Protein backbone atom coordinates (compact mmCIF):
# COMPACT_ATOMS: atom_id res chain seq x y z
CA UNK A 1 0.00 0.00 0.00
CA UNK A 2 1.18 3.58 -0.59
CA UNK A 3 2.94 5.42 2.19
CA UNK A 4 0.77 7.70 4.26
CA UNK A 5 0.18 11.04 2.49
CA UNK A 6 1.46 9.79 -0.87
CA UNK A 7 -0.78 10.10 -3.93
CA UNK A 8 -2.26 12.43 -6.52
CA UNK A 9 -4.12 15.69 -6.03
CA UNK A 10 -6.49 17.40 -8.44
CA UNK A 11 -7.01 21.14 -8.05
CA UNK A 12 -9.61 23.56 -9.40
CA UNK A 13 -9.76 27.24 -8.64
CA UNK A 14 -10.58 30.83 -9.44
CA UNK A 15 -8.06 33.61 -9.61
CA UNK A 16 -7.01 37.14 -10.47
CA UNK A 17 -3.84 37.63 -12.54
CA UNK A 18 -1.93 40.86 -13.23
CA UNK A 19 1.21 41.43 -15.29
CA UNK A 20 3.15 44.59 -16.05
CA UNK A 21 4.04 43.61 -19.63
CA UNK A 22 2.66 41.31 -22.32
CA UNK A 23 4.88 39.81 -25.03
CA UNK A 24 5.17 41.17 -28.55
CA UNK A 25 1.96 40.42 -30.44
CA UNK A 26 1.67 39.35 -34.05
CA UNK A 27 -1.21 38.88 -36.43
CA UNK A 28 -2.28 35.26 -36.25
CA UNK A 29 -2.86 35.24 -40.02
CA UNK A 30 -2.61 37.56 -42.99
CA UNK A 31 -5.50 40.03 -43.06
CA UNK A 32 -6.85 41.61 -46.25
CA UNK A 33 -8.30 45.08 -46.75
CA UNK A 34 -9.85 46.42 -49.93
CA UNK A 35 -6.80 48.65 -50.46
CA UNK A 36 -4.26 46.00 -49.43
CA UNK A 37 -3.96 42.38 -50.51
CA UNK A 38 -2.60 41.18 -47.16
CA UNK A 39 -1.24 42.64 -43.95
CA UNK A 40 1.10 40.66 -41.70
CA UNK A 41 3.71 41.30 -39.03
CA UNK A 42 4.18 42.16 -35.35
CA UNK A 43 2.78 44.97 -33.23
CA UNK A 44 4.45 46.77 -30.32
CA UNK A 45 2.74 46.41 -26.95
CA UNK A 46 2.60 48.70 -23.95
CA UNK A 47 1.34 48.08 -20.46
CA UNK A 48 0.22 44.84 -18.95
CA UNK A 49 -2.75 42.55 -18.49
CA UNK A 50 -5.29 42.12 -15.71
CA UNK A 51 -7.73 39.26 -15.81
CA UNK A 52 -10.10 36.98 -13.93
CA UNK A 53 -10.41 33.30 -14.68
CA UNK A 54 -10.06 29.71 -13.61
CA UNK A 55 -7.35 27.09 -13.43
CA UNK A 56 -6.80 23.40 -12.86
CA UNK A 57 -3.71 21.51 -11.73
CA UNK A 58 -2.54 17.93 -11.27
CA UNK A 59 0.05 17.24 -8.55
CA UNK A 60 1.84 14.22 -7.10
CA UNK A 61 2.49 14.28 -3.35
CA UNK A 62 5.44 12.29 -1.97
CA UNK A 63 4.53 11.62 1.62
CA UNK A 64 3.27 14.75 3.35
CA UNK A 65 6.23 17.08 2.76
CA UNK A 66 7.27 16.97 -0.90
CA UNK A 67 4.99 17.92 -3.82
CA UNK A 68 5.64 17.60 -7.55
CA UNK A 69 3.27 19.71 -9.70
CA UNK A 70 2.92 17.85 -12.99
CA UNK A 71 0.73 19.85 -15.36
CA UNK A 72 -1.65 22.78 -15.06
CA UNK A 73 -3.86 24.97 -17.24
CA UNK A 74 -5.58 28.30 -16.73
CA UNK A 75 -7.69 30.78 -18.66
CA UNK A 76 -8.13 34.49 -17.86
CA UNK A 77 -10.24 37.16 -19.54
CA UNK A 78 -9.33 40.84 -19.35
CA UNK A 79 -11.06 43.07 -16.80
CA UNK A 80 -10.86 46.77 -15.99
CA UNK A 81 -9.69 49.72 -18.05
CA UNK A 82 -6.96 49.10 -20.63
CA UNK A 83 -5.84 51.92 -22.88
CA UNK A 84 -5.66 51.13 -26.62
CA UNK A 85 -2.17 50.82 -28.10
CA UNK A 86 -1.87 52.57 -31.48
CA UNK A 87 0.92 51.72 -33.90
CA UNK A 88 1.42 50.44 -37.45
CA UNK A 89 1.99 47.04 -38.97
CA UNK A 90 3.19 46.44 -42.52
CA UNK A 91 2.39 50.08 -43.35
CA UNK A 92 -1.19 49.91 -42.03
CA UNK A 93 -2.52 51.70 -38.94
CA UNK A 94 -3.20 49.24 -36.11
CA UNK A 95 -4.84 49.62 -32.71
CA UNK A 96 -4.41 46.82 -30.19
CA UNK A 97 -7.48 46.55 -27.93
CA UNK A 98 -6.23 45.09 -24.60
CA UNK A 99 -9.74 44.96 -23.09
CA UNK A 100 -10.54 42.22 -25.62
CA UNK A 101 -7.53 40.10 -24.68
CA UNK A 102 -7.28 36.77 -22.89
CA UNK A 103 -4.44 34.68 -21.46
CA UNK A 104 -4.01 30.88 -21.47
CA UNK A 105 -1.56 29.32 -19.00
CA UNK A 106 0.15 26.00 -19.69
CA UNK A 107 2.27 25.06 -16.68
CA UNK A 108 4.79 22.26 -16.62
CA UNK A 109 6.55 20.30 -13.86
CA UNK A 110 7.88 21.87 -10.69
CA UNK A 111 8.88 21.10 -7.14
CA UNK A 112 7.41 22.08 -3.79
CA UNK A 113 7.67 21.59 -0.05
CA UNK A 114 4.81 21.38 2.44
CA UNK A 115 4.56 21.93 6.17
CA UNK A 116 1.52 20.52 7.96
CA UNK A 117 0.03 21.49 11.32
CA UNK A 118 -3.15 19.72 12.38
CA UNK A 119 -5.87 20.70 9.86
CA UNK A 120 -3.65 23.27 8.12
CA UNK A 121 -0.72 23.09 5.76
CA UNK A 122 1.54 25.63 4.10
CA UNK A 123 3.21 25.03 0.75
CA UNK A 124 5.84 26.68 -1.43
CA UNK A 125 6.42 25.58 -5.03
CA UNK A 126 8.35 26.70 -8.10
CA UNK A 127 7.65 25.73 -11.71
CA UNK A 128 7.96 26.79 -15.34
CA UNK A 129 5.50 27.04 -18.21
CA UNK A 130 4.26 29.23 -21.03
CA UNK A 131 1.51 31.82 -21.46
CA UNK A 132 -0.38 32.45 -24.70
CA UNK A 133 -1.93 35.91 -24.99
CA UNK A 134 -4.61 36.50 -27.60
CA UNK A 135 -6.96 39.28 -28.56
CA UNK A 136 -8.03 41.73 -31.21
CA UNK A 137 -6.47 44.60 -33.11
CA UNK A 138 -8.22 47.00 -35.45
CA UNK A 139 -6.46 47.56 -38.80
CA UNK A 140 -7.38 50.77 -40.63
CA UNK A 141 -6.70 52.02 -44.15
CA UNK A 142 -8.56 55.18 -45.13
CA UNK A 143 -12.16 54.80 -44.01
CA UNK A 144 -11.98 51.03 -43.89
CA UNK A 145 -11.35 49.20 -40.59
CA UNK A 146 -11.29 45.48 -39.90
CA UNK A 147 -10.70 43.35 -36.82
CA UNK A 148 -7.72 41.00 -36.79
CA UNK A 149 -6.69 38.30 -34.33
CA UNK A 150 -3.38 38.83 -32.53
CA UNK A 151 -1.37 36.37 -30.42
CA UNK A 152 1.81 36.43 -28.34
CA UNK A 153 3.71 33.73 -26.46
CA UNK A 154 5.90 34.11 -23.36
CA UNK A 155 8.00 31.78 -21.21
CA UNK A 156 6.98 31.92 -17.54
CA UNK A 157 8.80 30.99 -14.32
CA UNK A 158 6.71 31.19 -11.16
CA UNK A 159 6.68 30.58 -7.45
CA UNK A 160 3.53 29.86 -5.44
CA UNK A 161 2.91 30.28 -1.73
CA UNK A 162 -0.23 28.59 -0.37
CA UNK A 163 -2.06 28.36 2.93
CA UNK A 164 -4.61 25.52 3.08
CA UNK A 165 -7.19 24.11 5.47
CA UNK A 166 -8.34 20.50 5.42
CA UNK A 167 -12.13 20.16 5.17
CA UNK A 168 -12.22 16.35 5.37
CA UNK A 169 -9.74 13.52 4.66
CA UNK A 170 -9.85 14.17 0.89
CA UNK A 171 -10.72 17.86 0.44
CA UNK A 172 -8.87 21.08 1.17
CA UNK A 173 -9.33 24.74 0.34
CA UNK A 174 -6.28 26.92 -0.34
CA UNK A 175 -5.48 30.60 -0.75
CA UNK A 176 -2.41 31.10 -2.94
CA UNK A 177 -0.17 33.97 -3.99
CA UNK A 178 1.92 33.26 -7.11
CA UNK A 179 4.56 35.82 -8.13
CA UNK A 180 5.80 35.60 -11.71
CA UNK A 181 9.55 35.44 -11.32
CA UNK A 182 10.07 35.92 -15.04
CA UNK A 183 7.60 36.56 -17.84
CA UNK A 184 8.79 38.91 -20.59
CA UNK A 185 10.90 40.55 -17.85
CA UNK A 186 11.84 39.76 -14.22
CA UNK A 187 9.19 40.08 -11.50
CA UNK A 188 6.53 40.96 -14.04
CA UNK A 189 3.39 40.25 -12.04
CA UNK A 190 1.48 37.86 -9.79
CA UNK A 191 -1.79 36.02 -9.33
CA UNK A 192 -4.06 35.46 -6.34
CA UNK A 193 -6.02 32.19 -6.35
CA UNK A 194 -8.69 30.43 -4.32
CA UNK A 195 -8.37 26.69 -4.93
CA UNK A 196 -10.24 23.51 -4.01
CA UNK A 197 -8.08 20.40 -3.71
CA UNK A 198 -9.16 16.76 -3.92
CA UNK A 199 -6.85 13.84 -3.25
CA UNK A 200 -4.67 11.98 -0.77
C-alpha positions as CSV (number, residue, x, y, z in Angstrom):
1,X,0.0,0.0,0.0
2,X,1.2,3.6,-0.6
3,X,2.9,5.4,2.2
4,X,0.8,7.7,4.3
5,X,0.2,11.0,2.5
6,X,1.5,9.8,-0.9
7,X,-0.8,10.1,-3.9
8,X,-2.3,12.4,-6.5
9,X,-4.1,15.7,-6.0
10,X,-6.5,17.4,-8.4
11,X,-7.0,21.1,-8.0
12,X,-9.6,23.6,-9.4
13,X,-9.8,27.2,-8.6
14,X,-10.6,30.8,-9.4
15,X,-8.1,33.6,-9.6
16,X,-7.0,37.1,-10.5
17,X,-3.8,37.6,-12.5
18,X,-1.9,40.9,-13.2
19,X,1.2,41.4,-15.3
20,X,3.2,44.6,-16.1
21,X,4.0,43.6,-19.6
22,X,2.7,41.3,-22.3
23,X,4.9,39.8,-25.0
24,X,5.2,41.2,-28.6
25,X,2.0,40.4,-30.4
26,X,1.7,39.3,-34.1
27,X,-1.2,38.9,-36.4
28,X,-2.3,35.3,-36.3
29,X,-2.9,35.2,-40.0
30,X,-2.6,37.6,-43.0
31,X,-5.5,40.0,-43.1
32,X,-6.8,41.6,-46.2
33,X,-8.3,45.1,-46.7
34,X,-9.8,46.4,-49.9
35,X,-6.8,48.6,-50.5
36,X,-4.3,46.0,-49.4
37,X,-4.0,42.4,-50.5
38,X,-2.6,41.2,-47.2
39,X,-1.2,42.6,-44.0
40,X,1.1,40.7,-41.7
41,X,3.7,41.3,-39.0
42,X,4.2,42.2,-35.4
43,X,2.8,45.0,-33.2
44,X,4.4,46.8,-30.3
45,X,2.7,46.4,-26.9
46,X,2.6,48.7,-23.9
47,X,1.3,48.1,-20.5
48,X,0.2,44.8,-18.9
49,X,-2.7,42.6,-18.5
50,X,-5.3,42.1,-15.7
51,X,-7.7,39.3,-15.8
52,X,-10.1,37.0,-13.9
53,X,-10.4,33.3,-14.7
54,X,-10.1,29.7,-13.6
55,X,-7.3,27.1,-13.4
56,X,-6.8,23.4,-12.9
57,X,-3.7,21.5,-11.7
58,X,-2.5,17.9,-11.3
59,X,0.1,17.2,-8.6
60,X,1.8,14.2,-7.1
61,X,2.5,14.3,-3.4
62,X,5.4,12.3,-2.0
63,X,4.5,11.6,1.6
64,X,3.3,14.7,3.3
65,X,6.2,17.1,2.8
66,X,7.3,17.0,-0.9
67,X,5.0,17.9,-3.8
68,X,5.6,17.6,-7.6
69,X,3.3,19.7,-9.7
70,X,2.9,17.8,-13.0
71,X,0.7,19.9,-15.4
72,X,-1.7,22.8,-15.1
73,X,-3.9,25.0,-17.2
74,X,-5.6,28.3,-16.7
75,X,-7.7,30.8,-18.7
76,X,-8.1,34.5,-17.9
77,X,-10.2,37.2,-19.5
78,X,-9.3,40.8,-19.4
79,X,-11.1,43.1,-16.8
80,X,-10.9,46.8,-16.0
81,X,-9.7,49.7,-18.1
82,X,-7.0,49.1,-20.6
83,X,-5.8,51.9,-22.9
84,X,-5.7,51.1,-26.6
85,X,-2.2,50.8,-28.1
86,X,-1.9,52.6,-31.5
87,X,0.9,51.7,-33.9
88,X,1.4,50.4,-37.4
89,X,2.0,47.0,-39.0
90,X,3.2,46.4,-42.5
91,X,2.4,50.1,-43.3
92,X,-1.2,49.9,-42.0
93,X,-2.5,51.7,-38.9
94,X,-3.2,49.2,-36.1
95,X,-4.8,49.6,-32.7
96,X,-4.4,46.8,-30.2
97,X,-7.5,46.5,-27.9
98,X,-6.2,45.1,-24.6
99,X,-9.7,45.0,-23.1
100,X,-10.5,42.2,-25.6
101,X,-7.5,40.1,-24.7
102,X,-7.3,36.8,-22.9
103,X,-4.4,34.7,-21.5
104,X,-4.0,30.9,-21.5
105,X,-1.6,29.3,-19.0
106,X,0.2,26.0,-19.7
107,X,2.3,25.1,-16.7
108,X,4.8,22.3,-16.6
109,X,6.5,20.3,-13.9
110,X,7.9,21.9,-10.7
111,X,8.9,21.1,-7.1
112,X,7.4,22.1,-3.8
113,X,7.7,21.6,0.0
114,X,4.8,21.4,2.4
115,X,4.6,21.9,6.2
116,X,1.5,20.5,8.0
117,X,0.0,21.5,11.3
118,X,-3.2,19.7,12.4
119,X,-5.9,20.7,9.9
120,X,-3.6,23.3,8.1
121,X,-0.7,23.1,5.8
122,X,1.5,25.6,4.1
123,X,3.2,25.0,0.8
124,X,5.8,26.7,-1.4
125,X,6.4,25.6,-5.0
126,X,8.3,26.7,-8.1
127,X,7.7,25.7,-11.7
128,X,8.0,26.8,-15.3
129,X,5.5,27.0,-18.2
130,X,4.3,29.2,-21.0
131,X,1.5,31.8,-21.5
132,X,-0.4,32.4,-24.7
133,X,-1.9,35.9,-25.0
134,X,-4.6,36.5,-27.6
135,X,-7.0,39.3,-28.6
136,X,-8.0,41.7,-31.2
137,X,-6.5,44.6,-33.1
138,X,-8.2,47.0,-35.5
139,X,-6.5,47.6,-38.8
140,X,-7.4,50.8,-40.6
141,X,-6.7,52.0,-44.1
142,X,-8.6,55.2,-45.1
143,X,-12.2,54.8,-44.0
144,X,-12.0,51.0,-43.9
145,X,-11.4,49.2,-40.6
146,X,-11.3,45.5,-39.9
147,X,-10.7,43.4,-36.8
148,X,-7.7,41.0,-36.8
149,X,-6.7,38.3,-34.3
150,X,-3.4,38.8,-32.5
151,X,-1.4,36.4,-30.4
152,X,1.8,36.4,-28.3
153,X,3.7,33.7,-26.5
154,X,5.9,34.1,-23.4
155,X,8.0,31.8,-21.2
156,X,7.0,31.9,-17.5
157,X,8.8,31.0,-14.3
158,X,6.7,31.2,-11.2
159,X,6.7,30.6,-7.4
160,X,3.5,29.9,-5.4
161,X,2.9,30.3,-1.7
162,X,-0.2,28.6,-0.4
163,X,-2.1,28.4,2.9
164,X,-4.6,25.5,3.1
165,X,-7.2,24.1,5.5
166,X,-8.3,20.5,5.4
167,X,-12.1,20.2,5.2
168,X,-12.2,16.3,5.4
169,X,-9.7,13.5,4.7
170,X,-9.8,14.2,0.9
171,X,-10.7,17.9,0.4
172,X,-8.9,21.1,1.2
173,X,-9.3,24.7,0.3
174,X,-6.3,26.9,-0.3
175,X,-5.5,30.6,-0.7
176,X,-2.4,31.1,-2.9
177,X,-0.2,34.0,-4.0
178,X,1.9,33.3,-7.1
179,X,4.6,35.8,-8.1
180,X,5.8,35.6,-11.7
181,X,9.5,35.4,-11.3
182,X,10.1,35.9,-15.0
183,X,7.6,36.6,-17.8
184,X,8.8,38.9,-20.6
185,X,10.9,40.6,-17.9
186,X,11.8,39.8,-14.2
187,X,9.2,40.1,-11.5
188,X,6.5,41.0,-14.0
189,X,3.4,40.2,-12.0
190,X,1.5,37.9,-9.8
191,X,-1.8,36.0,-9.3
192,X,-4.1,35.5,-6.3
193,X,-6.0,32.2,-6.3
194,X,-8.7,30.4,-4.3
195,X,-8.4,26.7,-4.9
196,X,-10.2,23.5,-4.0
197,X,-8.1,20.4,-3.7
198,X,-9.2,16.8,-3.9
199,X,-6.9,13.8,-3.2
200,X,-4.7,12.0,-0.8
